[in-house]
C-alpha cells in the first residue's frame, strides 16, 4: 500500500527559516480533555449522526495556531503569517468556518490595531496559503458551501470584526468585498468613524457615515455583525439595514450582566431583521448565575434564554418572518439551516428553493476559537441532545 502524502501545513509551499521566520507552534490536538456529557447510547448515536450528516457552520472563529511560547506572539504577527490549523479543521466536523483572521491584532507594520495595510496583508497571506491547502476552500457564494460539503473540504468565509480599517472611505468596503471579505462588524469595542463600540462611556450609535456604510454593505452583500458594537449602534444597524443582521458571538445580558452581552432590545431587534443570533463560548463571556464557572452548561443558559425570548419557530417575537422576503423561514428548531447568499446585493437565510436539502444543517455552533478536534464540536452537539432539542424529520 502506498504511503499517504504528508498533510499540508501552513505555508509549507515555502521553506521555513529561509523564506520566513518559523516558530514552535502550539499543538492542534490534545490540549484539553474531551467533554463527557453522560449520554445514553441512543443519545450518543444521535449526536454523532447530527454532526456527520449536517452542514455545520461556525459563525465566528479564529482557526489558527499560536506560538507555544505566547510571548513570541508579537514577533509572530510581524511576519504577517498566521498559521491556519489545517489538521484541526480537517478533524473538526465543520463544514464552514467564518474566519476572522488576525483582526485587531494584525500589527504587522506597527503597534496600532486595524491598519488598512496590515489587514490587507493578513487577508492576502491567508488566501495565498489556503490556495495551496487541498483540505480547505474559500467560500464566497452559497454554491461554494454546497461544494465544500460535497467535496469534504472545510469552507472558510473570511470576515472582520470591525470596519475600522476603512476609516472614512466607503469604497474600501468594495475593495474588501472584492478581496473576499463576506462578513464585517461595525465597531470592535472602541468607537470608530462608523459608530460606537461597547466599551465607550457614551453611546453615540451609528454616525452618518455609519448609516451610509450599512447601506453599502447591504448593496454589496456583506453580512453585518454587531457582536462588539454598542447597544445603540446595534439597534441603529437593525433599523437601517434592509437585510438580516448577525450577532455572531455574544450572549444575553439578562443572564450575565456585562456590556459584552446584549440586552433584550438588541436580541429582539436582530430577530426582527430575520438575522441569526450566535452564542459566544469565550471563557470570560457567556457565564450565568447558575453556572458562574464557564462551561457548555453556562453557554446553554444563554441559548435557552434567547430561544425563549425570540423563539425558534416560524414566528420570532411578534414578527411572522414567513411573510417577509429574504428572512428566516421554515425554522422549526435550533437544528436547522441558515444560508448566506452573497453577490446579488442581498443576503438570504434559508432559501426557499433549496430548504429541503439544507433541512438538517446546524443553524449555529456554540464555539469560539480554534476547533481542535471532533470531540470538541461533538460536545456542543451533545449539549443540545441532552437538553432534548429535536431536529425536524427528513423531507419536512
N, C-alpha and C positions, 0 to 999 in steps of 0.2 A: 504494500500500500504506500502510495506516495505521501511524503510528509506535507502537512498543511503549510502554506507560506506564512511567514511571521505576520502577526497582526499589525496593522498600521498604527503608529503612534504619532502624536502631534509633531509636525514639521520634519518628519523623518525623510522627506524628499531632499532635505539638506543634510549637511554634516555638522552635528552638534560639536561645539567647541571651535570649529573652523569657520562655519558660516554664521553662527550665532552663539551667544553665551549660554551654556547649559547650567541647569540647577538640579539638585536632587529633589524630586517631587514627592509629595505625599502619596501613599498608596491609594489605589482606587477601590480596593476591597478589604473587608475585614476590620474596618475602623471601629464599628460598633456591633454589639451583639444583635442577633435577629430578634424582632419583636414577637413575643408569644401572646396570642390573643385568646388561647383556651377554647378554640373552636371544636365543634364536633366534626367527625369525618365528613359528613354531608356538607357542613358549612365550609370546611376547608376545600372540598372539591368545587363548591360553587364559587368561592373566592378565586381559585385558580382558573376556573373557566372564564370568569368575567375578565380577568387580566389577559388571558390567552386570546379570547375571541373578540375583544373590544378594540376600537380605536381609542387609544389613551392619550390625552393631551394634557401637558402641564402648561398652565398659563404663565408661569414665571419660574425661571431657573437661571443659574449661572453654572452650567455643567462643565466646569474646568478644574484643573488641578493647581494647587498652590505649592510653593516650596515647602519641603519638610521642615526647614527652619524658617519660621514665619518672618523673622527679622530681615530675611533676604527679599521680602516681597517688593519693596520699592525698587530695588535693582532689577528684579524680575520684570516689573512693569516697564522699566526703562527700555527693555529690549523690544517692546511693542508686541510681544508674542505671548499671549495667554495660551496654555496648552489644554486643548479640549480633552475631556476624559472619555476617549472613544471606547475603551473596553467597558467602562461602567455604563455608558449609554447603550451599548450593544446588549448588555445583560439586564437592562433595567425593566424591560417590558413596555417602555414608552413607544408610542407611535410618532408623536410630535412634541417638541420642546420649544417653548418661547424663550429664546436665548438672549439675555440682556447684557452679555459680554462684560467688559470691564466697567462700563457705565461711568459713574462719577469718580471711580478710582483710576481712570485711564490717564495717569500723569506720566506720559511718555516723554514729553519735552520740557516739562516744568513741574512745579509743585501745586498748581491750581487745578481743580477739577473742571470737567465739562468743556475743555478747549476743543474747538472745532477740528483742528488738525489732528489732535490726539484721538478723537472719536472716529474720524475717517481712517486713520492708521489702524486702529483696532478692528474696525469693520472690514477693511481690506485684507489685513493679515489673516483674520479668522476665515474669511471666504477662500483665500488662496490655499490655506491649509485644508479646509473642508473639500475643496475640489480634488485633492489627492487621496481622500479617505473614501474607500468603497462602501463603508457601512453607514454613511450619512448622506443626506442631500439637503440643499437649501430649499425651503418652501416659500414660494411667492404667490401661489394660487391654490384654490381648493383642489384642482386637478393634481397638484403636487402632493397633497395629503393622501389622495387616493393612491398615487404611485408609491409613496413611502410605505403605505400599508400593504400594497400588493407585492412589493419587492422585498419587504422585510427590513428595509432601512429605517433609520431614525431621521425624521424631518426636523430641521432647525428653522424656526421662524425668528429672524433677528429683530431685536427691539431695543429701545432705550427707555429708561425710567423717567426721563425728563427731556423737555425740548430746549433746555438751557443753551445748548451749542448753537442754535440758530440765531441767537442774540436778537436783533430786530429785523432780520432778513427772512421774510415769509417764504421766499423762493427756495431757501435752504431745505424746506420740507420736501419740495420736489426732488432736490438732489438726494436727500436721504432715501426717499422712496425709490428713486432710480437706482440707487446702490444696494437696494434690498431690504431696507427697513420696512416692517409692516405693522409695528405696534409702537406707540410712543406715549410717554407721560407728559403732563403739563409742567409740573414742578416737582423737584425732589427735595422736600422738606424746606429748603431755603427758597425765598421768593426769587423770581426771575422776571424778564420782560413780559411774560405771558400772564403771570398770576402768582398768588401766594402759595407757599408750601405750608405743611402742617406745623412747622417749627416756629412760625412767625408769631410775635406777640399781638400784632394787629392783622386781622384777616381782611385783606382788601378784595378778595375774589379775583375773577378774571379781569384783566385790563382790556382796553380797546384793542390792543394788538393781539391779546389772547383770544378775543372773540373772532377776529379775522383768521387767526391760526386754526381755530376749531373748524371754521368753515372750509379752509384749505385742506385740513386733514380729512374732512368728510368728502371733499371733491376728489382727493387722491385715492381714498380707500385705506387710509392709515387708521388702525384701531386705536382709540384713545383710552388711556389708563389713568385713573385718578387715585391710585393707591397711596401716593405720597403727597397729594395735593391737600390744601386746607379744606375745611368743610364748605366754606362759601365758594371757593373755586370749584369744588366738585359739583355743588348744586348749580352753579352758573354753567358749567360744561354740560350738565344734563339738560338744562333749559335751552342752551344754544345749539347743541348738536342735533342734527336730524337723522343721525344713525345711532345704533346701540353703543352704550358706553361700558367699558370694562373696569372693574376693580379687581385686578389680577391677584393681589396678595395683601389682604388685610384681615379684619375681623369686626366684631360688634363691640362698640364701646359700652353698651349696656351690660355686656358680660365681663369686660375688663376695661376699667375706666382710664385709659391713657390716650393721648392725642393720636397715636399711631392707628388706633381702631376708629371705625366710622360710626357716627350716630345714626339713629333710626331714620332720620330725614334723608340722609345721603343714601342709605341702603334702599329705601323706598324709591328715591329718585332714579337710581340706577336701574332698578327693576322696571320702572315705568318707561324707560327708554327701550326695554327689551334686551338689556345688557346681561352680562354674566358677572356673578359675584364669586370670587375665588378666595379660599381660606389660606392665609399665610401659616407656615409652620416654623418660622424663625423662633428660637427659644425665648426671646425677650418680648414676644408679641402676644400670641393667642393663648394667654393664661386665663384662668377663671377662678372664681371664689371656691368652687367645688374642687378644682384641681389647680392649685397655685404653683405646683411644680410642673413644668412643661411636659406634655405627653400627648399621644394621639387622643386620649380622652379629653384633654383641655381643648384641643383643636375641634373635636366633635361637639363640644359645648357651644362653640361659636357657630358651627354649621347648623346645629339644631335650632338655635335661636334665629338665625337668618331664615331658615326654612319655615319656621312658624311665623315670622314677620312678613315675608313677601310671598311665600307659597312656592310650590314646586309643580303645580298643575297648569292647566291652560289659563287660569286666572292668576295674575300676580297683583296682590293687593286688590284694588278696585278696578284695575285695568284689565280688560279682556283682550289679551295680546293676540288672540287668534283673528281679531278683526282689523289688525294693523299690519301694514305691509312691512316686510323685512324684519320681523321681530321673532321672538322665541315662541314657537307654537309646537303642539304635539309633544309637550314636555310633561310626561306622566310622572316622572320621579327623578331622583338625582342621578340614576344610572341611565342617562340618555345622552343624546349627542349635542354638540354645538359645532357650528361650521362657520368659518370666516371666508367670505367671498371678497377677494381683493381685485383691483384693477379695472373695476367697472364704475368707479365713483360711488360704490355702495358696499356696506358690509352686511351680509345677511346671516342670521343664525338659523340653522336647521332648514335649509332649502326644501320647500315642499315637494319639489320634483324628485328629490333623492332621499327622503327621510326614511324609507324602508330599509335601505342598505346601510344607513348610519344608525339605525334604531338602538343598537346595543352599545354605542360608543359611550365611554365615560364622559360626563359633562365637565369634569374637572378632576384634578388630583390635589390633595392637600399636602403638597410637598414643596419646599423651597430649598435651594442649594443644590449641591451635587447629588444625583441619584447614583449610588454606587453599585447596587445590585438589585435583583428582582425581589429579594426578601423585603427590602425597604418599601418598595411600591406595593408589594403584596400585603404588607402590614396595613397600608391605607385601605385597600380593598377589604381586608379582614375586618377593619373597624366598621365599615359600612355594613358588612354581612352580619356581624354580631349584634348590630343595632336593629336588625330585621328590616332594612330597606329592601325593596323588591324591584327588580328590573321588569320592564314591560315584556309581555310574551312575544316570541318571534312572530314576525309578519303582522304585528298590530299596526 
